[in-house]
């Protein structure tokens, strides 16, 4: 439920609404806007007596939020969320941010090499897994804390922001110490203990869509993060399970405009996991930008044939350069541009 205040309402009016909501046994969260303030009622169990709020001084109207998710919805916040990282990259707004790098951090030489290359081609965020969830227990599962240390060195050497995955509640703290963005993977979309811990971390979080998750389930998972007080959340469409085996997954580009209609959160597209086939990544990256994605997450490896994970869907550096030219052209056609390149020679 949202309590919309009149534009003439003062701080004492807002405080009175907050106090009344808390006296009713719920939590309250003021949401300042350009012209007026709204107060969100959290914990609504469907038995709220709106009449107690409608008669308070300064209240314009009380809006019932009927969707099962609240803080992620546009009914809660109409303006788009824009997440700004320490290196100046904005996710959301008029520019399309580019996240690029290997599936997994394999060595210092590998991560530094590809970090410099993607930075020089226009990426501003380095992706790389230190902790890797793998289908097989015998597959390479990352370097762990050592991988985080190598990512930190890559950031120092290039100025790139870092996004990497936390696999469980215990790994949130070490990941948060290094990462600019904590990634929650598709397999963990409904790991609610992990979501709560990530929401409490104070770091931006990217939540990937589960492989069989509906959009409502995805948004409800994001609600866990915002319920912990973390507004810096982005959603990542990375493909869902389908009956066809020509690609690894079905990249659901329809989800991008659907989410943007339902939620104020930025939307990232991952054409690498969405297709699982190198030759399909660039076409789907182009389509993702055309569909309105706020960022792309793309796997790039210095030598995909030698990659310890996901080599078949990783671009060669020269292919990444080709992709950047094409998605930049498409972004400009629809009135956007790519994120501002970092200074050369860092």
Residue, then its C-alpha position, 0 to 999 in steps of 0.5 A: x500500500x502507498x500513501x501519497x502525500x499532497x505536494x504541500x505536505x510538510x515533514x511533520x505530516x509525513x512523520x504522522x503517517x509513518x507513526x500511524x502505520x507503525x502503530x497499526x503494526x506495520x513498517x513504513x518507508x518514506x519515498x521522496x519524489x520530485x514533487x511529492x512524497x509517498x509513504x510505503x506500507x510494508x508487511x501488508x497482510x490484506x487487513x489494513x484499514x485505509x480510512x485511518x490513513x486517508x483522514x490524516x493531514x497532508x494525505x492526498x490518496x491511499x493506493x492499494x498495491x495489489x501485486x505480490x511484490x511491492x518495492x520492486x514495482x512501478x506502483x511503489x516507484x515510478x522513476x527508473x532506478x539508476x545504479x552508479x558504481x565507483x568508477x562512474x558507470x551508470x546502470x540504467x538511464x540513457x547509456x547501456x553498460x557493458x560487462x565483459x570477461x571470462x566465465x571464470x578467473x583462471x590465472x593472473x595472466x588470463x584475467x589481467x590480459x582480458x581485462x585490459x582488452x575489454x577495457x580498451x574496447x569500451x567495457x567498464x565492468x569486468x565479469x569473472x567467477x571466483x566461485x563457480x556453480x557447476x553442473x558436474x562436481x568434477x568440473x572446474x569450480x573456480x579459484x575461490x578467495x584467490x580468484x577474488x584477489x586476482x579480480x581486485x588486481x585487475x580493477x587496480x590495473x584497469x579501473x574496471x568495476x567488478x561483478x562476481x558471484x556469491x554462491x551461498x550466505x557464507x561467501x557474501x562477505x568476501x565477495x562484498x569486500x572485493x566486488x562492486x556488484x554481487x551476482x546472484x546466479x540463476x540456480x540461487x534465484x530463490x535461495x532466500x537466505x542468500x538473498x537476505x544476506x546479499x541485501x544486507x551487504x550494502x553492495x549493488x546486487x544483480x539477480x539472474x532469472x532462474x532457469x524455469x522462473x516466471x517473471x512474477x517469481x523473479x520479481x518476488x525474489x528481487x523483493x527479498x533484496x529490497x526488503x533488506x533495505x538495498x535499493x541498488x538491485x538489477x535484474x538479469x535475463x539469462x535465458x530460460x529452459x525450453x524444449x529445443x536443444x539448438x541453443x543452451x537456453x531460450x533468451x527471453x527478450x520479451x522479458x525486458x520490456x515486460x519487466x520495464x513496464x512492471x518494475x523500476x529496476x534496471x534490466x541486464x541481458x546475458x546473451x552468452x548464457x542465453x544462447x550457449x553458442x558463440x555464433x549466436x551471442x553477437x546477434x542476440x546482444x544486438x537484439x537485447x540492446x534494441x529491446x531496451x536492455x540497460x546493460x549487457x553481460x558477455x563472456x570473453x576469453x583470450x583463448x576460448x578453446x582453452x577456457x576451463x568453463x563455458x568456452x563454447x559460448x565465450x567470444x574471442x577478443x576480436x569478436x567482442x570488438x565487433x560486437x561493441x561496434x554493432x551494439x553501439x550503432x543500435x543504441x544510438x539509433x534508439x536514442x541511447x549510447x554505450x557507457x562512457x569508456x574509461x581513460x586509456x592507459x590505466 
